[in-house]
């Protein structure tokens, strides 16, 4: 399960964007909807809540990375901040931690939470890509295929097709696997792993 580098970069970009622009976006929405009263209300409540959630997220994330005991605190953070985007990012971190520990059931639980609750398409798609890969590792091939079909973000269409290829290969449906890998390679034409998977299909089909 070492295929997370691209998605990790996506998550880090989302974190940076939210940290740099989240306040401005919310301010703009509030001003547009509520005028001066909305701004005052936002300034007194939402901004404080966001700052608290941000500080708590950084603390819980740091402790999660440093110590296994941080897992409990990370889960508590999610329970206490379910109405913020930070809870989804924390769930992604918990899922990565569980995957690294080969606790696939725990990883799937956190990824399903993100997939079911994320409003930002990129975050939802990251979770769905990872969930499908976990489901393949669990032998849940039909579930993995269904999860791959749900991926809507164009930036992850190549990953979706690759996952389908992996599922079809496991099912020994080599023609479908070849079509899926070829579709993925059209999107990510410089991916050497995809090229290798496609090349290996002939040997697998004849084996």
Backbone as JSON, one array per atom type, in Angstrom:
{
  "sequence": "XXXXXXXXXXXXXXXXXXXXXXXXXXXXXXXXXXXXXXXXXXXXXXXXXXXXXXXXXXXXXXXXXXXXXXXXXXXXXXXXXXXXXXXXXXXXXXXXXXXXXXXXXXXXXXXXXXXXXXXXXXXXXXXXXXXXXXXXXXXXXXXXXXXXXXXXXXXXXXXXXXXXXXXXXXXXXXXXXXXXXXXXXXXXXXXXXXXXXXXXXXXXXXX",
  "N": [[0.84, -1.21, 0.0], [1.77, 1.32, -0.97], [1.09, 3.46, -2.57], [0.46, 6.11, -2.24], [1.6, 8.61, -2.7], [0.93, 10.63, -4.62], [-1.71, 11.29, -3.85], [-1.19, 12.14, -1.27], [0.17, 14.5, -1.75], [-1.92, 15.93, -2.87], [-3.64, 16.15, -0.65], [-2.05, 17.68, 1.09], [-1.94, 20.03, -0.4], [-4.61, 20.77, -0.3], [-4.89, 21.23, 2.44], [-3.17, 23.44, 2.72], [-4.45, 25.3, 1.07], [-6.94, 25.6, 2.37], [-6.1, 26.64, 4.82], [-4.92, 29.03, 4.05], [-6.9, 30.32, 2.58], [-9.39, 29.73, 3.56], [-10.64, 31.32, 5.57], [-11.08, 33.75, 4.22], [-12.84, 32.93, 2.21], [-15.09, 32.13, 3.68], [-15.71, 34.51, 4.96], [-16.41, 36.09, 2.73], [-18.71, 34.75, 1.86], [-20.4, 35.08, 4.06], [-20.61, 37.89, 4.21], [-21.87, 38.37, 1.79], [-24.35, 37.2, 2.21], [-25.33, 38.16, 4.64], [-24.64, 40.82, 5.12], [-23.65, 43.62, 7.11], [-24.51, 42.79, 9.65], [-24.19, 40.05, 9.41], [-21.42, 39.9, 9.14], [-20.57, 40.83, 11.65], [-21.63, 38.85, 13.3], [-20.28, 36.64, 12.31], [-17.65, 37.43, 12.85], [-17.6, 37.36, 15.6], [-18.18, 34.75, 16.32], [-17.9, 32.53, 14.35], [-15.28, 32.92, 13.37], [-13.72, 32.68, 15.63], [-14.33, 30.05, 16.33], [-13.3, 28.69, 14.13], [-10.59, 29.25, 14.37], [-10.01, 27.98, 16.79], [-10.56, 25.33, 16.06], [-8.6, 25.0, 14.12], [-6.17, 25.28, 15.54], [-6.44, 23.17, 17.33], [-6.48, 21.07, 15.54], [-3.87, 21.11, 14.43], [-2.4, 20.47, 16.72], [-3.43, 17.9, 17.43], [-2.8, 16.52, 15.1], [-0.01, 16.64, 15.04], [0.6, 15.18, 17.37], [-0.48, 12.73, 16.68], [1.21, 11.92, 14.62], [3.54, 11.61, 16.03], [3.21, 9.75, 18.1], [1.68, 6.69, 19.09], [-0.3, 6.94, 20.98], [-1.55, 9.19, 20.25], [-3.61, 8.51, 18.58], [-6.07, 8.09, 19.86], [-6.62, 10.71, 20.69], [-6.83, 11.93, 18.22], [-9.12, 10.71, 17.2], [-10.96, 11.64, 19.03], [-10.86, 14.31, 18.4], [-12.1, 14.33, 15.88], [-14.71, 13.61, 16.64], [-15.39, 15.87, 18.08], [-15.29, 17.92, 16.26], [-16.91, 17.57, 14.01], [-18.31, 19.15, 12.26], [-16.56, 20.58, 10.72], [-14.12, 21.04, 8.08], [-11.7, 20.14, 8.92], [-12.05, 17.81, 10.38], [-12.34, 15.88, 8.45], [-9.84, 15.88, 7.2], [-8.34, 14.98, 9.36], [-9.4, 12.43, 9.62], [-8.44, 11.31, 7.26], [-5.73, 11.26, 7.87], [-5.73, 9.47, 10.01], [-6.61, 7.2, 8.66], [-4.42, 6.74, 6.95], [-2.49, 6.17, 8.88], [-3.57, 3.81, 9.96], [-3.48, 2.17, 7.7], [-0.72, 1.97, 7.3], [-0.17, 0.41, 9.47], [-1.28, -1.93, 8.76], [-3.93, -2.3, 9.44], [-6.53, -2.74, 7.97], [-9.33, -2.74, 8.1], [-9.87, -0.71, 9.93], [-8.77, 1.43, 8.56], [-10.45, 1.5, 6.31], [-12.85, 2.24, 7.51], [-12.4, 4.91, 8.34], [-11.91, 6.1, 5.86], [-14.33, 5.71, 4.54], [-15.9, 7.38, 6.08], [-14.9, 9.9, 5.32], [-15.42, 9.85, 2.57], [-18.21, 9.79, 2.59], [-18.9, 12.19, 3.74], [-17.51, 14.42, 2.8], [-17.6, 17.56, 1.22], [-15.99, 18.89, -0.53], [-14.83, 18.13, -3.66], [-12.27, 17.16, -4.38], [-11.23, 16.22, -1.94], [-13.1, 14.21, -1.32], [-12.6, 12.51, -3.48], [-9.92, 11.73, -3.09], [-10.27, 10.18, -0.78], [-11.93, 8.17, -1.81], [-10.32, 6.94, -3.75], [-8.29, 5.88, -2.14], [-9.82, 4.26, -0.47], [-10.85, 2.35, -2.27], [-8.48, 1.05, -2.96], [-7.76, -0.06, -0.51], [-9.93, -1.78, -0.2], [-9.42, -3.59, -2.26], [-7.12, -4.79, -1.24], [-8.31, -6.05, 0.9], [-9.69, -7.98, -0.37], [-12.2, -7.39, -1.24], [-13.47, -7.15, -3.93], [-15.67, -6.45, -5.58], [-16.76, -4.34, -4.14], [-14.63, -2.56, -4.29], [-14.63, -1.98, -7.02], [-17.11, -0.72, -7.25], [-16.63, 1.52, -5.65], [-14.59, 2.78, -7.1], [-16.06, 3.54, -9.32], [-17.48, 5.66, -8.34], [-15.84, 7.84, -8.27], [-15.48, 11.14, -9.15], [-13.94, 13.42, -9.66], [-12.04, 14.87, -12.15], [-9.28, 14.92, -12.03], [-8.62, 12.57, -10.85], [-9.39, 10.54, -12.48], [-7.69, 8.9, -13.92], [-6.57, 7.35, -11.87], [-8.87, 6.06, -11.04], [-9.45, 4.43, -13.28], [-7.15, 2.84, -13.26], [-7.47, 1.45, -10.85], [-9.75, -0.03, -11.48], [-8.63, -1.64, -13.45], [-6.85, -3.11, -11.84], [-8.67, -4.52, -10.27], [-10.08, -6.06, -12.22], [-7.96, -7.57, -13.16], [-7.36, -9.12, -10.91], [-9.69, -10.59, -10.92], [-9.29, -12.07, -13.09], [-10.22, -11.17, -15.51], [-9.06, -10.42, -18.16], [-9.25, -8.99, -20.58], [-10.93, -6.85, -19.94], [-9.34, -5.72, -17.98], [-7.14, -4.92, -19.49], [-8.31, -2.95, -21.11], [-9.04, -1.08, -19.17], [-6.55, -0.37, -18.01], [-5.37, 0.7, -20.29], [-6.99, 2.91, -20.74], [-6.38, 4.35, -18.44], [-3.71, 4.86, -18.94], [-3.85, 6.55, -21.08], [-4.54, 8.86, -19.85], [-2.59, 9.24, -17.88], [0.06, 9.21, -19.25], [2.79, 8.99, -18.86], [3.28, 7.3, -16.8], [5.17, 4.87, -15.39], [4.52, 2.59, -13.94], [1.92, 1.93, -14.7], [2.41, 1.27, -17.38], [3.98, -1.01, -17.0], [2.13, -2.7, -15.73], [0.3, -3.05, -17.79], [1.9, -4.29, -19.72], [2.47, -6.66, -18.4], [0.11, -8.02, -18.46], [-0.28, -9.69, -20.67], [1.44, -11.86, -20.2], [0.27, -12.82, -17.86], [-2.27, -13.53, -18.76], [-1.65, -15.59, -20.46], [-0.63, -17.39, -18.76]],
  "CA": [[0.0, 0.0, 0.0], [2.7, 2.45, -1.01], [0.73, 4.23, -3.75], [-0.23, 7.29, -1.74], [2.38, 9.85, -2.81], [0.19, 11.65, -5.34], [-2.83, 11.73, -3.03], [-0.64, 12.89, -0.14], [0.44, 15.85, -2.23], [-3.22, 16.57, -3.01], [-4.15, 16.5, 0.68], [-1.27, 18.8, 1.6], [-2.37, 21.22, -1.12], [-5.93, 21.15, 0.24], [-4.65, 21.83, 3.75], [-2.61, 24.78, 2.55], [-5.48, 26.17, 0.51], [-7.93, 25.9, 3.4], [-5.48, 27.47, 5.84], [-4.64, 30.34, 3.49], [-8.04, 30.97, 1.94], [-10.66, 29.35, 4.17], [-11.24, 32.46, 6.25], [-11.55, 34.72, 3.22], [-14.01, 32.37, 1.54], [-16.23, 32.18, 4.58], [-16.04, 35.93, 5.12], [-17.12, 36.53, 1.54], [-20.05, 34.17, 1.85], [-21.19, 35.71, 5.11], [-20.89, 39.27, 3.81], [-22.84, 38.36, 0.71], [-25.65, 36.76, 2.7], [-25.85, 38.82, 5.83], [-24.25, 42.2, 5.28], [-22.9, 44.02, 8.31], [-24.89, 41.94, 10.77], [-23.54, 38.76, 9.2], [-20.0, 40.05, 9.45], [-20.4, 40.92, 13.11], [-21.88, 37.52, 13.86], [-19.14, 35.8, 11.92], [-16.45, 37.88, 13.55], [-17.69, 37.03, 17.02], [-18.38, 33.33, 16.6], [-17.3, 31.6, 13.4], [-13.84, 33.09, 13.26], [-13.14, 32.1, 16.84], [-14.48, 28.59, 16.24], [-12.35, 28.18, 13.13], [-9.24, 29.34, 14.94], [-9.91, 26.91, 17.79], [-10.48, 24.06, 15.34], [-7.31, 24.94, 13.43], [-5.12, 25.04, 16.54], [-6.63, 21.81, 17.84], [-6.09, 20.15, 14.48], [-2.41, 21.07, 14.36], [-1.93, 19.77, 17.92], [-3.77, 16.49, 17.33], [-2.07, 15.96, 13.97], [1.38, 16.48, 15.48], [0.66, 14.09, 18.35], [-0.76, 11.49, 15.96], [2.42, 11.55, 13.89], [4.65, 11.34, 16.94], [2.97, 8.76, 19.13], [0.47, 5.89, 18.93], [-1.32, 7.44, 21.9], [-2.24, 10.27, 19.58], [-4.76, 8.0, 17.83], [-7.27, 8.38, 20.65], [-6.87, 12.14, 20.65], [-7.27, 12.25, 16.87], [-10.52, 10.28, 17.1], [-11.75, 12.58, 19.84], [-10.92, 15.55, 17.63], [-13.14, 14.16, 14.87], [-16.01, 13.65, 17.32], [-15.66, 17.22, 18.58], [-15.26, 18.91, 15.18], [-17.5, 16.92, 12.83], [-18.88, 20.15, 11.36], [-15.49, 21.32, 10.05], [-13.32, 20.27, 7.14], [-10.54, 19.57, 9.6], [-12.36, 16.44, 10.81], [-12.11, 15.01, 7.3], [-8.4, 15.75, 7.05], [-7.87, 14.13, 10.44], [-9.78, 11.06, 9.29], [-7.49, 10.83, 6.26], [-4.47, 10.95, 8.55], [-5.96, 8.22, 10.76], [-6.66, 6.11, 7.68], [-3.04, 6.47, 6.54], [-1.84, 5.51, 10.03], [-4.09, 2.44, 10.04], [-2.95, 1.43, 6.55], [0.69, 1.68, 7.57], [-0.15, -0.64, 10.49], [-2.01, -3.07, 8.18], [-5.28, -2.41, 10.01], [-7.3, -2.32, 6.81], [-10.71, -2.48, 8.49], [-9.89, 0.63, 10.53], [-8.53, 2.39, 7.48], [-11.67, 1.59, 5.5], [-13.87, 2.97, 8.28], [-12.11, 6.34, 8.27], [-12.05, 6.54, 4.48], [-15.76, 5.78, 4.27], [-16.38, 8.6, 6.73], [-14.55, 11.04, 4.48], [-16.15, 9.72, 1.31], [-19.64, 10.06, 2.79], [-19.15, 13.5, 4.35], [-16.75, 15.51, 2.19], [-18.25, 18.39, 0.21], [-14.96, 19.25, -1.52], [-14.7, 16.97, -4.54], [-10.91, 16.61, -4.33], [-11.1, 15.46, -0.7], [-13.91, 13.01, -1.5], [-11.95, 11.62, -4.44], [-8.76, 11.15, -2.41], [-10.77, 9.12, 0.1], [-12.46, 7.06, -2.61], [-9.19, 6.23, -4.35], [-7.63, 5.09, -1.09], [-10.76, 3.23, -0.01], [-10.88, 1.29, -3.27], [-7.24, 0.27, -2.85], [-7.88, -0.85, 0.71], [-10.89, -2.85, -0.45], [-8.72, -4.61, -3.04], [-6.26, -5.52, -0.29], [-9.2, -6.86, 1.73], [-10.35, -8.98, -1.21], [-13.56, -6.93, -1.51], [-13.26, -6.65, -5.28], [-16.87, -5.78, -6.08], [-16.84, -3.05, -3.45], [-13.58, -1.69, -4.85], [-15.09, -1.54, -8.33], [-18.18, 0.25, -7.02], [-16.01, 2.74, -5.13], [-13.9, 3.43, -8.22], [-17.08, 4.13, -10.19], [-18.01, 6.88, -7.72], [-14.86, 8.93, -8.35], [-15.96, 12.12, -10.12], [-12.94, 14.45, -9.94], [-11.28, 14.54, -13.36], [-7.87, 14.73, -11.69], [-8.43, 11.21, -10.33], [-9.96, 9.58, -13.41], [-6.66, 7.91, -14.23], [-6.5, 6.43, -10.74], [-10.08, 5.25, -11.08], [-9.28, 3.4, -14.3], [-6.11, 1.9, -12.81], [-8.09, 0.59, -9.84], [-10.6, -0.99, -12.19], [-7.73, -2.61, -14.06], [-6.35, -4.0, -10.79], [-9.78, -5.42, -9.89], [-10.31, -7.01, -13.3], [-6.83, -8.49, -13.2], [-7.58, -10.09, -9.82], [-10.81, -11.44, -11.32], [-8.85, -12.76, -14.31], [-10.95, -10.62, -16.66], [-7.89, -9.75, -18.7], [-9.62, -8.03, -21.63], [-11.41, -5.67, -19.24], [-8.18, -5.13, -17.32], [-6.34, -4.24, -20.52], [-9.04, -1.74, -21.51], [-8.98, -0.12, -18.07], [-5.18, 0.13, -17.93], [-5.12, 1.54, -21.47], [-7.68, 4.17, -20.48], [-5.59, 5.06, -17.43], [-2.45, 5.28, -19.55], [-4.15, 7.71, -21.93], [-4.6, 10.03, -18.96], [-1.27, 9.36, -17.23], [0.85, 8.51, -20.26], [4.19, 8.82, -18.46], [3.32, 6.48, -15.59], [5.85, 3.61, -15.71], [3.83, 1.47, -13.29], [0.82, 1.56, -15.59], [2.99, 0.58, -18.54], [4.39, -2.33, -16.56], [0.92, -3.5, -15.51], [-0.26, -3.4, -19.1], [2.81, -5.26, -20.35], [2.41, -7.93, -17.67], [-1.17, -8.69, -18.66], [-0.14, -10.75, -21.68], [2.02, -13.02, -19.52], [-0.72, -13.35, -16.93], [-3.35, -14.15, -19.54], [-1.16, -16.85, -21.07], [-0.12, -18.26, -17.7]],
  "C": [[0.87, 1.25, 0.0], [2.38, 3.38, -2.17], [0.12, 5.57, -3.4], [0.45, 8.61, -2.05], [1.59, 10.95, -3.49], [-0.95, 12.18, -4.5], [-2.35, 12.52, -1.82], [-0.37, 14.33, -0.55], [-0.86, 16.62, -2.4], [-3.75, 17.03, -1.66], [-3.38, 17.68, 1.25], [-1.66, 20.1, 0.9], [-3.72, 21.72, -0.6], [-5.77, 21.8, 1.61], [-4.16, 23.26, 3.62], [-3.66, 25.76, 2.03], [-6.48, 26.59, 1.58], [-7.35, 26.85, 4.45], [-5.29, 28.9, 5.33], [-5.89, 31.08, 3.03], [-9.38, 30.68, 2.61], [-11.37, 30.51, 4.82], [-11.82, 33.44, 5.25], [-12.8, 34.22, 2.51], [-15.25, 32.46, 2.41], [-16.67, 33.61, 4.8], [-16.85, 36.42, 3.93], [-18.53, 36.01, 1.49], [-20.94, 34.84, 2.87], [-21.57, 37.14, 4.74], [-21.96, 39.31, 2.73], [-24.24, 38.03, 1.19], [-26.21, 37.64, 3.8], [-25.43, 40.25, 6.04], [-23.49, 42.44, 6.58], [-23.24, 43.14, 9.49], [-24.2, 40.58, 10.66], [-22.06, 38.81, 9.53], [-19.77, 40.09, 10.95], [-20.6, 39.55, 13.76], [-20.72, 36.59, 13.56], [-17.9, 36.15, 12.74], [-16.43, 37.44, 15.0], [-17.74, 35.53, 17.29], [-17.61, 32.42, 15.65], [-15.79, 31.71, 13.34], [-13.13, 32.48, 14.47], [-13.2, 30.58, 16.79], [-13.49, 28.0, 15.25], [-10.92, 28.2, 13.67], [-9.0, 28.23, 15.95], [-9.74, 25.56, 17.09], [-9.13, 23.9, 14.66], [-6.18, 24.61, 14.4], [-5.21, 23.61, 17.06], [-6.22, 20.77, 16.81], [-4.58, 20.0, 14.41], [-1.84, 20.28, 15.53], [-2.19, 18.26, 17.8], [-3.0, 15.81, 16.21], [-0.61, 15.7, 14.35], [1.53, 15.31, 16.43], [0.4, 12.74, 17.69], [0.49, 10.99, 15.23], [3.54, 11.09, 14.82], [4.45, 10.12, 17.82], [1.68, 8.01, 18.86], [-0.65, 6.36, 19.84], [-2.12, 8.57, 21.27], [-3.47, 9.82, 18.81], [-6.06, 8.32, 18.57], [-7.62, 9.85, 20.61], [-7.36, 12.57, 19.26], [-8.73, 11.86, 16.66], [-11.43, 11.21, 17.88], [-11.9, 13.91, 19.1], [-12.04, 15.46, 16.58], [-14.52, 14.26, 15.49], [-16.39, 15.07, 17.72], [-15.72, 18.28, 17.48], [-15.84, 18.34, 13.88], [-18.05, 17.92, 11.82], [-17.81, 20.98, 10.66], [-14.76, 20.41, 9.08], [-12.12, 19.61, 7.78], [-10.81, 18.12, 10.05], [-12.1, 15.45, 9.68], [-10.61, 14.8, 7.06], [-7.81, 14.86, 8.14], [-8.21, 12.67, 10.16], [-8.86, 10.48, 8.22], [-6.16, 10.46, 6.9], [-4.6, 9.65, 9.36], [-6.0, 7.02, 9.82], [-5.26, 5.73, 7.21], [-2.28, 5.74, 7.64], [-2.27, 4.06, 10.12], [-3.57, 1.59, 8.89], [-1.5, 1.04, 6.77], [0.84, 0.57, 8.6], [-0.88, -1.9, 10.03], [-3.35, -3.33, 8.84], [-6.25, -1.9, 8.95], [-8.75, -2.01, 7.15], [-10.84, -1.08, 9.09], [-9.68, 1.7, 9.47], [-9.78, 2.59, 6.64], [-12.74, 2.4, 6.21], [-13.65, 4.47, 8.18], [-12.3, 6.88, 6.84], [-13.51, 6.62, 4.05], [-16.38, 7.02, 4.89], [-16.11, 9.82, 5.86], [-15.35, 11.01, 3.19], [-17.61, 10.11, 1.45], [-19.92, 11.49, 3.23], [-18.45, 14.68, 3.68], [-17.6, 16.24, 1.15], [-17.27, 18.8, -0.89], [-14.64, 18.01, -2.35], [-13.32, 16.34, -4.48], [-10.71, 15.76, -3.08], [-11.87, 14.15, -0.8], [-13.2, 12.0, -2.41], [-10.69, 10.98, -3.87], [-9.21, 9.98, -1.55], [-11.25, 7.92, -0.7], [-11.35, 6.26, -3.27], [-8.53, 5.33, -3.31], [-8.53, 3.96, -0.6], [-10.79, 2.07, -0.99], [-9.63, 0.42, -3.19], [-7.24, -0.59, -1.6], [-8.82, -2.02, 0.49], [-10.28, -3.95, -1.32], [-7.84, -5.45, -2.13], [-7.09, -6.44, 0.6], [-9.86, -7.99, 0.94], [-11.79, -8.62, -1.55], [-13.59, -6.3, -2.91], [-14.48, -5.93, -5.85], [-17.06, -4.42, -5.43], [-15.82, -2.06, -4.01], [-14.01, -1.14, -6.21], [-16.18, -0.49, -8.19], [-17.64, 1.58, -6.51], [-15.31, 3.5, -6.24], [-14.89, 4.12, -9.16], [-17.61, 5.45, -9.64], [-17.08, 8.08, -7.87], [-15.23, 9.88, -9.48], [-14.91, 13.15, -10.52], [-12.09, 14.02, -11.14], [-9.81, 14.28, -13.07], [-7.58, 13.31, -11.22], [-9.0, 10.15, -11.27], [-8.94, 8.5, -13.8], [-6.52, 6.88, -13.12], [-7.71, 5.51, -10.7], [-9.96, 4.11, -12.09], [-8.22, 2.37, -13.89], [-6.67, 0.93, -11.78], [-8.98, -0.46, -10.49], [-9.75, -2.06, -12.87], [-7.2, -3.61, -13.04], [-7.42, -5.01, -10.37], [-9.99, -6.48, -10.96], [-9.17, -8.02, -13.43], [-6.97, -9.56, -12.12], [-8.7, -11.07, -10.18], [-10.51, -12.25, -12.57], [-9.69, -12.38, -15.53], [-9.95, -9.76, -17.43], [-8.23, -8.74, -19.8], [-10.12, -6.73, -20.99], [-10.25, -4.95, -18.54], [-7.35, -4.34, -18.31], [-7.01, -2.94, -20.95], [-8.93, -0.67, -20.43], [-7.58, 0.47, -17.94], [-4.86, 1.06, -19.11], [-5.77, 2.9, -21.3], [-6.9, 5.01, -19.47], [-4.32, 5.63, -18.04], [-2.66, 6.45, -20.51], [-4.16, 8.99, -21.11], [-3.23, 10.3, -18.34], [-0.23, 8.64, -18.1], [2.3, 8.28, -19.87], [4.34, 7.94, -17.22], [3.96, 5.13, -15.89], [5.17, 2.39, -15.08], [2.67, 0.99, -14.14], [1.32, 0.8, -16.8], [3.4, -0.84, -18.19], [3.19, -3.24, -16.35], [0.32, -3.95, -16.83], [0.6, -4.44, -19.8], [2.7, -6.64, -19.7], [1.12, -8.7, -17.93], [-1.06, -9.85, -19.63], [0.42, -12.01, -21.03], [1.03, -13.66, -18.57], [-1.83, -14.08, -17.66], [-2.93, -15.48, -20.12], [-0.67, -17.83, -20.01], [-1.17, -19.2, -17.19]]
}
